[in-house]
Amino acid sequence: MIDRTIRIIGIDPGLRRTGWGIVESDGVRLSYVASGLITSDAENDLAYRLREIYEGICGVIATHKPAEAAVEETFVNENAKATLKLGQARGMAMLAPAMKGLKVAEYPPNLIKKTVVGAGHADKKQIQVMVSFLLPKARFDSADEADALAIAICHSNHRRSMAMQVALAAGKPPGKQIAR
């Protein structure tokens, strides 16, 4: 049983726009903390755009001090070059919290949608509506922010089962794990 509030950052990586959202969970209730968007300058070389994403996420982590991070897994589309660039942005989204010592979880898009909306193929508008319902104080200006909050909500719902799987894999009895 989780006996304290945990702050979680959800990150929706993208090269142009990386959404981030922070929630707090006590195991029963969720509350909105903050959300926003990190953008990179399309005129810059790729390396500098990736640095903008990395530094932006590091700044958010320094300001809001989350304890855990969750990132959406990359889906592969038909454009290999675009998929590769998205993967590089996702690398920054995973590296920044890891460098700050945060546990980083990954979730496939369909699991995030199923967790938040109840359907694995929900559209962006459905996600925004459900995030607003689950976090009534949330104020977000973009689908990327809503997606990031959905990722944080997904992690909040699945983190205990992940801790149990880790404990079982390590040969510890299920009642002995401590959620961080």
Secondary structure, DSSP 8 states (H G I E B T S, - for coil): ---S-EEEEEEE--SSEEEEEEEEE-SS-EEEEEEEEEE--TTS-HHHHHHHHHHHHHHHHHHH--SEEEEE-----S-HHHHHHHHHHHHHHHHHHHHTT-EEEEE-HHHHHHHHTS-TT--HHHHHHHHHHHSTT---SSHHHHHHHHHHHHHHHHHHHHHHHHHHHTT--GGG----
